[in-house]
Amino acid sequence: MQPQERRGLILEKLKQHGKIDIDDLVTQLHVSGMTIRRDLALLEEEEKIIRTHGGAILKKQIIVETPFRAKEGKHSEQKKRDSSGCHRSFTR
């Protein structure tokens, strides 16, 4: 098995299970622990995974912020009504 193919399988296992264990990968992929560690180091360098003690988890973006331009036009009529009502209450 080629290294690129092996790393693809590691990523697939992570997507399926959420985490992986080095010892399990050694058994399943029939390679040494050092080979798996090198693969995990490369995947971590590519910012695809986060290494853990004895394994790895997928790197996920924790907060996804919607760009301002995408939010700007949403609910614009409601925003106009709210702002005009707010303006009237401050000008009294």
N, C-alpha and C positions, 0 to 999 in steps of 0.2 A: 504494500500500500504506500502510495506517495504521501509525503508530508502534508501537502496542500489538501489532499483528500481526507487525511486523518484529522486535520484541523477542522475541516467542514463537518465531519462526523461528530467531533467534540462539540461544536456549536449547535448541531441538531439535537444532541443529547441534552444540552443545556436548555434549549428552547422547550423540549418535552418535559424535563424534570425540574427545571429551575436551578438545580445545583448538580455538581458532579464531584466524584471522589477519585483521586489519583489511583488508588489501589484498584478500584472497579475498572477504570479505563485500562490499566495495565493488563488485567485479566481479559477484558472484552476485546481489546485491540491487539493483543499479543506482542506488545513492545515493552521496553524497559521503563521504569519509573522516571529515569533521567530524560528519556525521549518525550514522555508526557509533560514533564516539567518545562522542557524547552518549548514545546508547543504552547503550553499555557503562558509562558513568558512572552512569546511572540504575540499571542492573541491579546494579552494585557497591554503590550506595547502599542498594538493597533487600536487600543481602547474599546475592544469588543467584550472583554470580560473583566472581572475583578477577582484576583487570586484570594483564596482563603486558606486557612490552615488545613492542608491535606486535600485541597480541591479548588473549586472556582464556582462563581455565580455569574450570570449574565449582567452586563453593565446596562442599566436602564436610566433614562433621563428621568429624574425625579419630578421636576416641575416643567410643564410645557406651557410656555407663555404664548398666547395668541398675539401676533403682531398687531401694532396699533392700527395700521391701515385696514386690517381685516375687521377690527372692532369698531372703527370709526363710524361706519354707515349703519351698523346694526341698531335697530330700535330707534332710529333717528326721530320719528314722529313722537314717540313716547318721551324722549329726551327733551324735545322742544316744549311739550306740554308741561313737563316737570320743571323745566327751567323758568318758564313764564310764570308759573304758579309760585315758584320760589322767589322770583324777582318781585312779584306783587306783595308778598308777605314782608319783604324787607323794606319796601318803599312806603309802607303805611305809617 
